[in-house]
Amino acid sequence: MIPVGECVCSVCGVLKDNTEFTFYKDRKTSDGFRLRVNTNCKKCQKNNAKDLREAKKFAISIGKPQPDFGELCDCCDRPVYKDKKSIPLDIVNGTYGWQCDHEHGTSNFRGWICKPCNTGVGSLGDNVEGLERAIRYLKKGI
């Protein structure tokens, strides 16, 4: 059962009923309600999926299809493998999961990056300003 309530979509910023969000079918909270997948409403998820499909098509059209596993991430320059378990034991700095990186809200393709880089860039706001704030923080030290 989906819990009664509302949530603000983290993409469009609109307060919406919980029925406008995606919930896991088999993952539940401690009180028995289905667990929300994320805070992106279904409409924004659909728009993002469309942008992502277009970005992948564009990448292919310019000769940049998804790289093979073992090739380097465009962001961190580490070799990328299918998943954590697939990283060879002799690879110390390997990473996992190819992601088609695109400018959010558009289908502008930026490159193929690993899942950790994609998550990190997104967590910092998916923009240069967010990355610059993180750089200033790191340079500040203790």
C-alpha positions in Angstrom: 0.0 0.0 0.0 1.2 3.5 -0.9 1.2 5.9 2.1 -1.3 8.7 2.1 0.4 12.1 1.8 2.2 14.5 -0.5 5.7 15.1 -1.7 7.5 17.9 -3.5 9.0 16.7 -6.8 12.8 17.3 -6.7 12.8 18.1 -10.4 9.8 20.4 -11.0 9.4 21.6 -7.4 5.6 21.0 -7.4 3.8 19.5 -4.3 2.0 16.4 -5.5 0.0 13.5 -4.1 2.0 10.4 -3.4 0.2 8.6 -6.2 2.1 10.8 -8.6 5.4 9.1 -7.6 6.9 5.6 -8.2 7.0 3.2 -5.3 8.7 -0.2 -5.1 6.4 -3.2 -5.4 8.3 -5.4 -2.9 10.3 -3.0 -0.6 8.4 -1.7 2.4 9.0 0.6 5.3 8.9 -0.6 8.9 5.2 0.2 9.1 4.3 -1.8 6.0 4.0 0.9 3.4 5.7 0.6 0.0 9.0 2.5 -0.2 9.3 5.4 -2.6 11.8 4.9 -5.4 12.9 8.6 -5.4 11.4 12.1 -5.3 11.0 12.5 -9.0 7.3 12.6 -10.0 6.1 10.2 -12.8 5.8 13.1 -15.3 9.4 14.3 -14.7 10.6 10.6 -14.8 9.0 10.2 -18.2 10.5 13.5 -19.5 13.9 12.5 -18.2 13.7 9.1 -19.9 12.8 10.8 -23.2 15.8 13.1 -22.9 18.0 10.2 -22.1 16.8 8.2 -25.1 17.5 11.2 -27.3 20.9 11.8 -25.8 21.9 8.1 -26.4 20.7 8.4 -30.1 22.7 11.5 -30.5 25.8 9.9 -29.0 25.5 7.0 -31.4 25.0 9.4 -34.4 28.3 11.2 -33.6 30.2 7.9 -33.2 30.1 7.8 -29.4 28.1 4.7 -28.5 28.3 3.2 -25.0 31.9 2.2 -24.5 32.9 -1.4 -23.9 33.5 -2.5 -20.4 37.1 -1.9 -19.4 37.3 1.5 -21.2 37.9 4.7 -19.3 35.3 7.0 -17.7 35.1 10.4 -19.4 35.0 12.0 -16.0 37.5 10.1 -13.7 39.6 8.2 -16.3 39.2 4.9 -14.4 38.3 1.7 -16.2 34.5 1.0 -16.1 33.1 -2.5 -15.6 29.6 -3.9 -15.6 29.2 -4.0 -11.8 31.3 -4.1 -8.7 31.7 -7.9 -8.9 33.0 -7.7 -12.4 36.1 -5.5 -11.6 39.1 -7.8 -12.0 41.1 -8.4 -8.8 44.3 -6.9 -10.4 42.5 -3.6 -11.1 42.9 -1.4 -8.1 41.0 1.7 -9.2 38.2 0.2 -11.3 34.7 1.5 -11.2 31.4 0.3 -12.6 28.2 1.0 -14.5 28.2 3.1 -17.7 25.8 6.1 -17.6 24.9 8.3 -20.5 25.5 11.8 -19.0 23.3 14.6 -20.4 22.3 18.1 -19.4 19.2 17.7 -17.3 16.1 19.2 -18.9 17.5 18.7 -22.3 18.9 15.8 -24.4 22.4 17.5 -24.7 24.9 14.6 -24.5 28.0 15.3 -22.4 29.7 11.9 -22.3 29.8 8.4 -20.9 30.7 8.3 -17.3 30.7 5.7 -14.5 27.8 5.4 -12.1 29.8 6.8 -9.1 30.8 9.9 -11.1 27.2 10.4 -12.4 25.9 10.2 -8.8 28.5 12.6 -7.5 28.0 15.2 -10.3 24.2 15.0 -9.7 24.6 15.3 -5.9 26.6 18.5 -6.4 23.7 20.0 -8.5 24.7 18.8 -11.9 26.3 22.2 -12.6 29.7 23.9 -12.6 28.7 26.1 -9.6 28.1 23.1 -7.4 31.4 21.6 -8.4 33.2 24.9 -7.7 31.6 25.0 -4.2 33.0 21.5 -3.6 36.4 22.5 -4.8 36.5 25.6 -2.5 35.5 23.3 0.4 38.3 20.8 -0.4 40.8 23.6 -0.7 39.8 25.1 2.6 41.0 22.2 4.6 40.4 21.8 8.3 
